[in-house]
């Protein structure tokens, strides 16, 4: 692998300095409200991994502390991606856009915090600087709704019990969850859109729900004696009065659900001394229209059933922070009749088995993260995706093709990071692949190996 270049360092330093807080004891919106520092809510001060206190803050509706006069925050990410081998490509400029180029990748604005004693919100809008590209090669930025969570919560405490209960209106299944092994939160570094970032850890498989985000959901939850957590609710398409939850997303890119789609979550939590441990399970059934622009024909609906299991262990005792997470998701997918049992052929016209009527997909993730003195950290993660071989997956396109028609992907990600001041983080990730698109070698039929996709990802992340 040739040396990675990081041009334009002066630009990064300018952005980095601009994002440094004027007062190191101040936090974005939530901390200004509570008067606490980063480590109170986030493990080792690292967003978004929550501590027990951070979990209680979220479960009680973001209402602890005094309402802030400025309930707004912002964050921005500059990054540089480097793919190990760009030679096995017909058009490297298209297949690896901005490779070895420092870019302003993305930014988000937040409105968050206490509204009343029982009502609070977390609202995120994100700008993607590389959202689309015109025929002349020029990129265009775009802003759209991101994670949103508006909740009412209350708490009842006496000598025998401690019950937190509430209702969340949100746009992403599991975004209301308070553990970082939940699908909405396990991937934490914002991912750049250019194709040079296609193989970084943020784009490797993560356990998740087929319904995706930018939906409209309503869930009710209960946390009993800080031990048992239960949440149940349903999601629909974000239309009508809930349209703001998918604002900015093109109609052709939205997930359109048929009716209400149930979601549930159950977890056991135990804390002792500096330790906390959680085991949980969750699931969702989703009915998704094949064409988001045509929701009139019920026979075009895909049916998904997702069942997940997850666990998290935390050790928090200054100056040490250790978090270990594991998550697994099993997905069953039943295709509409017009896509099932269809004839298929390879690039040479040779017949392949007919397409499947049903598929399954299994994704496992595990990660251990250590942070010292809320400044220096390292993590090691493992991901493994397996599933049904289906001729519908066959693709002979170079770099992104799949001639095995199998979705298997496996690899490791190592990371080191430094937080010189609150709200500024510098991280370096290396993601190595042992399998990609069902094979270790020649997965695209043009000689590309899984290891050719090994990627280095440098990011500068600031918030205020």
N, C-alpha and C positions, 0 to 999 in steps of 0.2 A: 504494500500500500504506500503510495507516495505521500510525502509530507502534506498535511492539511494547511492551507493558507487561510489567514484571517485578515483580509484587506479592510481598509477603512476603520482601523482601530480608533482613530480620533473621533469618529461618529459615535461609536459605542461609548467612549468615555464621556462625551457630551451628554448623551442620553442618560448614562449612569449617574452623572453628577446632578442632572436636572431632577432625577427621581429620588435623590436622597432627601430624607425628611429634615425639616428645620429643627425638630425637637425629637431626639432619639427615644424619648419616653412616650411619644404620641403614637397612636395606631390609626389605621384607616377607620372608617365609620364605626365599627363595633367597639374598638378600643377607646375611641373618644367618648363613646356612650358609657362604657363600664369603668374607665379609668385604669384598666389592667394593661399589662404589656403583652407582647406576642405569645410568650411562653405560657401564659395563663390559659389560653384557649387552644393553642396549637403546639403539638408535640415537638419539642426542641425549637419552637418558634417558626416551624416550617408549615406554611399554608399548603394544602387544606387539612392536614392530619389533626384531628381534634383530640384534646385531652378530656378526662372526665368532666372537668369544669366547662370546657367548650361544648361538650355534648349536652350538658344541662342547660347551657345558655341557648342552644338551638331548640331543644325540646320545650323550653318554656317560652317559645315564640319570639326569641331575640329581644326580650323585654327587660332583662336585668339591667339595672343602672338607670340613669336619667336620660330622657330623650335628648338627642343631640341637635344642636341648632344647624349643624352641617352634616346631614346623614348621607354624605356622598363620598365615594372613593373611586380610584382609577388604578389601572395597572397596564403595563406595556411590556412586550417581549421583543428583543432583538436576538437573532440566532444565525448560525452557520451550520449547514449540513454537508457531510462529505460521504459519498457512496464509494465503497472500495474499488469497484470495477465498473467503469462506464464505457468500456470498449465494445462490449457485445450488444450493440444497439444500432439500429438503422438511422436514428436521429437523436443523438445524445442531448441536444439542446431541448428537445421536447420530453425525452424520457427522464432527464435529470436537470430540470430547470433550476437555475441559481445554485448549482453545485459549487461548493467552495466560495460562495459569495455571502458576505455579511448582509443581512436584510432586516428591515423593520417588519416583523412578522405579523403582529397582531396587538390589539389594545382592547381593553374593556372598561366600561363605566358602570358603577354600581350605585343604586339607591337602596340603603339597607339600614335596619335598626328598628327601634321601638316607635310604634304609632300611638298606642294606648297601653294601659297596664296589662292588657291581655292580647294585644294585637301587634304583630311585627311582620317584617318582610325582608326578603333578600331578592333583589331584582338586578339582573345582569344583562347588559347589551354589549355585543362584541363587534369590533371592526376587524375585518380580514383584508389586509392590504393586497392580497393576491387572490381575491375571490374568483375572478374570471380573467380570461385572456382573449383579446380580439384577434382577427386573422393576421393583423400586422405584427403580432407578437407582444403587443403592449398589454400590461396587466392593469386591472381595474379593481379598486377597493370597494367594499360593500359592508354595510352594517345590518345586523339582524339580532333578534331576541336570542338570548342564551338561557342559562339556568334561571328559573324563577320559582320562588317559594313564598307564599303569603299565608300566614297561619295565625289562628286563634288558639291560645293555650291557657290552662289554669292548673293550679296545684293544690292538693289537699294533703295536709300533714297532721298526724297526731302521734301518740305514743306507740301505736300499733302499726301504722302504715304510712307510706309516702307514695302518693299517686299523682303522676303528671299525665294530663290528658289534653288532647287538642284536635284540631282539624286543619289540614293543609290543602290549599289550592296551589297546585304546582304544574309544571309542564314537562316533567321528565321522570319516569318511574324510578324510584329510589333516590331522587334528589332530596327528599325529606329525611332520608336516613342519616344517622349520626356516626356511623362507623366507616372507615376508609376502605373497607373491603367491599362496600356496596358498588355496583356498576357505575353509578354516576360520579364517584369520587376516586376510584382506584387509579385512574389515569389523571395525573395532576398537572403536568407541564403542557401549556397550550401548544398545539401542533401547527406548524406552518403549512400553507397550502401548496407551494411549489413541489414538483415531483421529486426533487432531490431529497425531500423529507419523507418519501413514501415508505422507507424501511426503518425509520427511527423507532424507538420504543413506543412512542405514542400512537404509531400506526400499526404496530404488531397486535395480534389478537388479544382482546380483553373480554372477560365474561360480561355479557350484556343482554338486554331484552330486545327482541326482534322489532318491537314497536318504535325503538329509538326515542328521540326527544321532540321538542316543540309541539307537544300535545296539550290537552286540557284535562287535568285530573283533579279529583277530590278524594282525599284519604283521611280517615280518622285513626288516631293512634293513642296508645296507653303505655305508660312506663310505671310498673308496679315495684315499689321498694328498691328501685334502682337495680333490679334483677331481671325482670321479664318485660320485654318490649314486644308489642303487637301492633301491627298497622294493616288496615284493609281499606280498599277503595276501588275506583274505576277510572278509566281514561277514555276520552273521546277525541275526535279531531278538534283542533283549536280553531273553531269558527265562531261567527257571531260575536257575542259579548266577550268570549275568550280569545278572540282573534289576535289580541296583543301578544299572546304567548308564542305565536309563530310569526310575528311581524318581521318583515324583511326577508323571509324565506320565500323563494319563488314557488308559485303554485305547483309547478312540475317537479319540485324537489321535496314537497311536503309528504309526510306519511298521512294517508287517509284511512281512518278506521271505520269499520262497520259497527255502528251502535256503541254500547258501553263494553269496555274490556277490563275484566277484573285483575287486580293486583293485590298481593298479600306479602306480609313480612312477619317473621317470628324470630326472636333472639333471646338468648340467656346471657346475662352479664354478671360478672363478679369482680369486685375490687377489694384488695387487701394491701395495706401499706402503700408501697410505691408501684404495686402491680395492678393490672386489670386484664381481664380475659373475657372474650365473647365468642360464642358459637351461635350461628344463625342459619336460617333457611328462608327462601323467598320464592315467589313465582308469579307468572303472569300468562294469561291467555290473550292472544291478539288476533283479530281478523282484519287483514290489511288488503285494500284494493290493489290490484295489479297496476292499474294506471290511476295516479292521483287526480288526473283531469277527467276521469270517467268513473263516477261512483254510482251509476244507475243500475248496473248489472251485477247482482249478487253472485252470479256464477264465476266471476273473475276474482273472487276473494281467496287470498292465501290464509291458511290457518296455522298459527304458531302456538306451541305450548312450551314455556321456559320454566325450568325448575333449577334453583341454585342453592348451594351450600357455601358458607364462608366462616372464617374465624379470624380473630385478631388478638394479639397479646401486646401489651405495652408495659414498659418499665420506665418510670419517670422519677429520677432523683438527681437533682442538679449536682454536677454538671453533665450527667449522663442521660441520654434518651435512647431507648431501643423500641422499635415497633416491628412486629412480624405479622404479616398478613397472608392469607390464603383464600382463594375463591375459585369455585367451580360452577359452571353453568351447562346444563343439558337442554338442548333445543330440539323439539320435534316440529317438522314443517310438512304440512300437507298442501300440495299444489292444487290450483283449480284444474278442472278436467281438461281445458284446452291446452294446458302445458304438460300434462302427464302422459307418459307412454307415447312420446312422439319420436319419430325416426330422427337419427342423428348420424353425422359422418365426420371424418377427420379432414385435415387440410388437403389431402390427396383424393378425397371423395370416397375413401373406404368406409364401409358402414361401421358404426359404433352401436353398442346396445341402446335400446330405446331409453328415453329419459325416464327418471323415476317419478312415481306418484307421491312418494314420501321420502324425506331425508331426515337425518339427525346430525347434529353438530355438538361437539363437546369441547369446551374451552377451560383450561386450568391455568391459574396464575398464582405465583407465590413471590413474596418480596420481604427482605429484611433490611431495615434502615437504622443506622446508628448516627447520632448527632452528639457532638461534644461542645459543651458551653454555648449552645445555641448558635454556633458559628461554623463549625467544621463538620461535614457529614459525608457518609458513603452509604451506598445501597447496592444490593445484588438481587436481581429478579430473574425468574424463570417463567417461560410461557410455552404452552403446548396446546395445539388445536388439532383435533381429529374429527372425522366425519364420513358420511356416505360418499362413495364414488358415484358420480352422476354425469352422464354424457353432456348434460346442459352446461357443465362447468368447463368443457373442453374449449381451449383457446390456444391458437398457435402464434399469437402476437409475441414478438420479441420483448424480453424483459418482464412483461406483466402477464405472459401467457401461462397456460396450464395444460400440458398434453396428457397428464395422468388423469385429469378430470376428478381429482381428489383435493379436498381443502386443507390437507395437513400442513401445519406450520409449527416449527419448534425453534427455540433459541434462548439466549441469555442476554441480560442487560446489566452492565455495571455502571455505576455513577459515582462521581465525587462532586461535592458542592461546597461553596463558601458563602456565608452571609456576613459580609463585613459590617453592615449596619442593618437595623430593622428595615424591612421593606425593600431590600436589595439583595438579590441572590445571583450567583454565578455558578453554573453547573456544566459538567462535561460528561456525556454519556457515550458508551460504546455498546452497540447491539450486534451480536453475532448469531448467525442463523445456521442451524444444523439441518433444517429442512424447510423448503418453501414450495407452496403449491403442489404438495404431494410427493416431492422428490428431493433428494440431496444433490443429484447431478442432473444437468440437462433438463431442468423442469419445464422450459419453454420450447423445447425441440430445436433450439438454435445454439445450444452449447452453454447456456447460462446455468451456473450452479448456485445453490442456496448461499454459499459463502461469498459470492460476488456481491450480494446485497448487504454485507456487513457495513455498518454506518457509524460515523462519529457525529455527534450532535453537541454543539456548544451553544449555550443560551445565557442571556442576560435578562433577568426578570426583576422589574421594579414596580412598586405600588405605593400609593399614598392616598 
